[in-house]
Amino acid sequence: MPEAHWKLTEVPVIQGPMAGGYTTAELVSAVSNSGGLGSIGAGYMSPDSLRLLIQKVKNLTTRPFAVNLFIPTSPAVDLLQVERMKKLLLPFYRELGMDSVPELSYDPDLFQKQFAVVLEEKVPAFSFTFGCLKPSEMAALKSLNVFVMGTATSLEEAEYLQKQGCDAVVAQGLEAGGHRGSFLDGKFPLLPAKNLVQEISERFQIPVIAAGGIVSKADMQTMLSAGAVAVQIGTAFLVCHESGASQEYRDLLLKGKPKDTELIKVFSGRWSRGLSNRFSREMKIHETDTPDYPIQHWLTTPLRKKAQESGRPEFQSLWSGQGLGSLRACSVAEYMATLSR
Ligand SMILES: Cc1cc2nc3c(=O)[nH]c(=O)nc-3n(C[C@H](O)[C@H](O)[C@H](O)COP(=O)(O)O)c2cc1C
């Protein structure tokens, strides 16, 4: 076992970055002010909104916090498949009062613009998923002394991230809520967080952060004993008062059980763990004919947005880890106290 130490925060807890408006400035700063590391999930944010959010967090805490981005991927575009998917999605759009599937709208340079903001704002820590930074991007962060964390779902991915110069690796177990970060070609590893942490920490020097299904101090201690230097928690922070999650999403998480989650591809084209709902059940049979991420993500974005505005969780992506059953609606300070005591 390598002598890896965690010095970034007082409490070895990272609030998982969660793109989609959940990581408000209040959530991120409250975690950092409670001795953990708050993270901004900025994957879908415009550069201007990201800059404003970073500045708001800086006004609310003097402690370290992180920003997280999605490494861009180049999907194979099959126009016929996109047309077939639009036909399948149309009835859901109609149910929400929209008469067509909107044309795809996206900015191909979004990552570069977001990354420029991260550098300009000199954030203390940066994490990423779905791949790895280019050497020049890694060097730019290192020259600013930014602590860099990549996401791995296997030993090979952890080794790759270590070689590319990451300061720590987030070991994403199969229990974790949200998208799988797997990025090595044709591989789809599904290892429990504890096993993944053990394997990586026994073989490599890189500090390991455990992610997936962690809610309590006992869960955290299991991961630290397995070799993790810290834990990354997502779902349990969604039900904290400061999160940006809607009331209906919180209610479903609070009454959910681990068996209510499943791996779903039809929302975004990338496998994600979330609560099963009408959309995931009815679209499941089309999994193999779903356009790759981010095309499917773009195709369903207006539907999910409208569903959220209309309070219709049956058409929303309700990402959740398997640590359901003992979540508590409380403030970040109260939740962090249960982990620090
Ligand atoms: C709603 C939601 C959104 C997420 N978005 C991101 C993201 O943008 N980037 C990322 O690296 N991880 C993302 N994740 C993963 C979390 O950062 C964290 O690793 C994961 O939630 C840990 O598992 P848990 O939910 O069982 O605690 C997301 C998870 C959830 C639940």
The ligand as a MOL file (V3000), in Angstrom:
LIG
                    3D

  0  0  0     0  0            999 V3000
M  V30 BEGIN CTAB
M  V30 COUNTS 31 33 0 0 0
M  V30 BEGIN ATOM
M  V30 1 C -27.1990 14.0710 -10.3500 0
M  V30 2 C -25.7700 13.6490 -10.5430 0
M  V30 3 C -24.9900 14.3160 -11.4740 0
M  V30 4 C -23.6340 13.9760 -11.6280 0
M  V30 5 N -22.8570 14.7000 -12.5030 0
M  V30 6 C -21.5090 14.4840 -12.5440 0
M  V30 7 C -20.6570 15.3380 -13.2970 0
M  V30 8 O -21.1050 16.3230 -13.9010 0
M  V30 9 N -19.3350 15.0560 -13.3340 0
M  V30 10 C -18.7930 13.9990 -12.6260 0
M  V30 11 O -17.5720 13.7860 -12.6920 0
M  V30 12 N -19.5730 13.1920 -11.8830 0
M  V30 13 C -20.9020 13.4170 -11.8140 0
M  V30 14 N -21.6950 12.6400 -11.0070 0
M  V30 15 C -21.0430 11.6580 -10.1160 0
M  V30 16 C -20.7730 12.2900 -8.7260 0
M  V30 17 O -19.8330 13.3200 -8.8200 0
M  V30 18 C -20.2670 11.2430 -7.7100 0
M  V30 19 O -19.0520 10.6880 -8.1110 0
M  V30 20 C -21.2950 10.1570 -7.5120 0
M  V30 21 O -22.5450 10.7380 -7.2970 0
M  V30 22 C -20.9200 9.2830 -6.3130 0
M  V30 23 O -21.8780 8.2810 -6.1200 0
M  V30 24 P -23.1640 8.4690 -5.1600 0
M  V30 25 O -24.1500 9.2490 -5.9310 0
M  V30 26 O -23.6180 7.0610 -4.9140 0
M  V30 27 O -22.7090 9.1850 -3.9100 0
M  V30 28 C -23.0630 12.9200 -10.8590 0
M  V30 29 C -23.8820 12.2260 -9.9540 0
M  V30 30 C -25.2070 12.5870 -9.7880 0
M  V30 31 C -26.0410 11.8450 -8.7640 0
M  V30 END ATOM
M  V30 BEGIN BOND
M  V30 1 1 1 2
M  V30 2 1 2 3
M  V30 3 2 2 30
M  V30 4 2 3 4
M  V30 5 1 4 5
M  V30 6 1 4 28
M  V30 7 2 5 6
M  V30 8 1 6 7
M  V30 9 1 6 13
M  V30 10 2 7 8
M  V30 11 1 7 9
M  V30 12 1 9 10
M  V30 13 2 10 11
M  V30 14 1 10 12
M  V30 15 2 12 13
M  V30 16 1 13 14
M  V30 17 1 14 15
M  V30 18 1 14 28
M  V30 19 1 15 16
M  V30 20 1 16 17
M  V30 21 1 16 18
M  V30 22 1 18 19
M  V30 23 1 18 20
M  V30 24 1 20 21
M  V30 25 1 20 22
M  V30 26 1 22 23
M  V30 27 1 23 24
M  V30 28 2 24 25
M  V30 29 1 24 26
M  V30 30 1 24 27
M  V30 31 2 28 29
M  V30 32 1 29 30
M  V30 33 1 30 31
M  V30 END BOND
M  V30 END CTAB
M  END
